[in-house]
Amino acid sequence: MSTEILKKLEGGDPNATFPVIMVSEEVEANPALLDDIFKGAVSPDSLVRMRSAQVIGRVAWQHPDYLIPYNTRLIEVLSRAKERQYRRNLIMLLPHLRLTAAEKERVSEVLRGFLEDKNVTVIIAAFEAMVELAGDDPARQVKLLPMLDELARTGSPAVRVRARRAQEKLFQSLTAEE
């Protein structure tokens, strides 16, 4: 790895959380380090890639404004993500970002593609992120209902249950506004 911060994400137990926590704290103290973390997010080293995504997620949770300059880059990284856990980590941080309407639309396109994934956790994370991104926008919420209906009828048992819950959430939101 070319940078010191990324070296801290290399090697060891893949399930160890300490490197992610340690690097997240450094990035929160110095947001300029996000440039290096985004380089790590496309690293050929799968562990560095995964941990970089986890760092981005932790930073997004605490300081979503830090990621605003990186939204386009993050969407590009997400669109190229192939590994299940890596996709899931990236998807889960999306609702914490401050996205423009155009960025939300681009992210929704990428997430719709993930609904074809063979992994149930990726599918669930994708449609749940789409529901979160729709927020309180009735037009976006209504557009999601047919997709959720299809998933609630044809998905795996876990997908069907979570799709029905997402439908209920949207219905409650839509009827509360009337």
C-alpha positions in Angstrom: 0.0 0.0 0.0 1.2 3.5 -0.8 -0.1 5.3 2.2 0.5 4.9 5.9 -3.3 5.0 6.8 -4.0 2.1 4.4 -1.2 0.0 5.8 -3.2 0.0 9.1 -6.0 -1.8 7.3 -3.8 -4.6 5.9 -3.6 -8.1 7.1 -4.6 -9.9 10.3 -7.9 -11.4 11.2 -10.5 -10.4 8.6 -13.1 -10.1 11.4 -11.0 -7.8 13.6 -12.7 -4.5 14.1 -9.9 -2.6 15.8 -8.1 -1.5 12.6 -11.4 -0.1 11.3 -12.2 1.7 14.5 -8.6 3.1 14.8 -8.5 4.4 11.2 -12.1 5.8 11.5 -11.0 7.9 14.4 -8.0 9.2 12.5 -10.2 10.1 9.5 -12.8 11.8 11.7 -9.9 13.9 13.2 -8.5 14.6 9.7 -11.1 14.3 6.9 -8.4 14.9 4.3 -7.5 11.2 4.8 -10.7 10.2 3.0 -8.7 10.6 -0.2 -6.5 7.7 0.8 -9.5 5.7 2.2 -11.2 6.0 -1.2 -8.0 4.7 -2.8 -8.3 1.7 -0.4 -11.9 1.2 -1.4 -10.7 0.2 -4.9 -7.5 -1.6 -3.7 -6.7 -5.0 -5.2 -6.3 -6.2 -1.6 -9.8 -7.5 -0.7 -9.3 -7.0 3.0 -8.2 -3.3 2.5 -11.1 -2.8 0.2 -13.6 -4.2 2.8 -12.1 -2.3 5.7 -12.0 0.9 3.7 -15.7 0.6 3.0 -16.3 0.0 6.7 -14.3 3.1 7.6 -16.3 5.1 5.1 -19.5 3.7 6.7 -18.4 4.7 10.2 -17.4 8.2 9.1 -20.7 8.6 7.2 -22.6 7.6 10.3 -20.9 10.3 12.4 -20.1 13.0 9.8 -22.2 12.6 6.6 -21.0 16.1 5.6 -17.4 14.8 5.3 -18.5 12.6 2.4 -20.3 15.2 0.3 -17.2 15.9 -1.9 -16.9 12.1 -2.4 -20.5 11.3 -3.4 -19.8 10.8 -7.1 -16.7 8.7 -6.3 -18.7 6.6 -3.8 -21.4 5.9 -6.3 -18.8 4.9 -8.9 -17.2 2.5 -6.4 -20.6 1.1 -5.5 -21.5 0.5 -9.2 -18.3 -1.6 -9.6 -18.6 -3.5 -6.4 -18.8 -7.3 -6.9 -18.1 -9.0 -3.6 -21.2 -9.7 -1.4 -19.9 -8.2 1.9 -18.3 -5.3 0.2 -21.5 -4.4 -1.7 -23.5 -4.8 1.5 -21.1 -2.5 3.5 -21.3 0.2 0.7 -25.1 -0.1 0.4 -25.6 0.2 4.2 -23.8 3.6 4.3 -26.0 5.2 1.5 -28.9 6.3 3.7 -26.4 8.3 5.8 -25.1 10.4 2.9 -26.4 13.8 1.9 -27.2 13.1 -1.8 -28.7 15.4 -4.4 -31.8 14.4 -6.3 -29.7 13.4 -9.3 -27.3 11.4 -7.0 -30.3 9.6 -5.4 -31.5 8.6 -8.9 -28.1 7.3 -9.9 -27.8 5.3 -6.7 -31.3 3.9 -7.1 -30.3 2.7 -10.6 -27.3 0.9 -9.2 -29.4 -0.6 -6.4 -32.0 -1.8 -8.8 -29.2 -3.8 -10.5 -28.4 -5.4 -7.1 -31.9 -6.8 -6.9 -30.7 -9.4 -9.4 -27.9 -10.5 -7.1 -27.8 -14.1 -6.0 -27.2 -13.2 -2.4 -30.2 -12.5 -0.2 -28.4 -10.0 2.1 -27.4 -7.9 -0.9 -30.9 -7.9 -2.2 -32.4 -6.9 1.1 -29.8 -4.2 1.8 -30.4 -2.8 -1.7 -34.2 -2.4 -1.5 -34.1 -1.3 2.1 -31.6 1.4 1.1 -33.9 2.4 -1.8 -36.8 2.8 0.7 -34.5 4.9 3.0 -33.4 7.1 0.1 -37.0 7.7 -0.9 -37.4 9.3 2.5 -40.6 11.3 2.7 -40.9 11.9 -1.0 -44.3 10.4 -2.0 -43.4 10.2 -5.7 -40.2 8.2 -4.9 -42.1 6.0 -2.4 -44.9 5.2 -4.9 -42.3 4.2 -7.6 -41.0 1.6 -5.2 -44.3 -0.1 -4.4 -44.4 -2.3 -7.6 -40.8 -3.5 -7.1 -41.5 -4.3 -3.4 -44.7 -6.1 -4.4 -42.8 -8.3 -6.9 -40.1 -9.1 -4.3 -42.8 -9.9 -1.7 -44.4 -12.4 -4.1 -41.3 -14.0 -5.7 -38.3 -13.5 -3.5 -36.8 -16.0 -1.1 -38.6 -16.3 2.3 -36.3 -13.7 3.9 -36.7 -11.3 1.0 -40.5 -11.7 1.0 -40.7 -10.9 4.8 -38.5 -7.9 4.5 -40.2 -6.6 1.3 -43.6 -6.8 3.1 -42.2 -4.8 6.0 -40.8 -2.2 3.6 -44.2 -2.0 1.9 -45.9 -1.4 5.3 -43.4 1.3 6.1 -44.1 3.1 2.8 -47.9 2.6 3.1 -47.7 4.1 6.6 -45.7 7.1 5.4 -48.0 7.6 2.4 -51.2 7.5 4.4 -49.8 9.7 7.2 -49.4 12.5 4.7 -53.0 12.4 3.6 
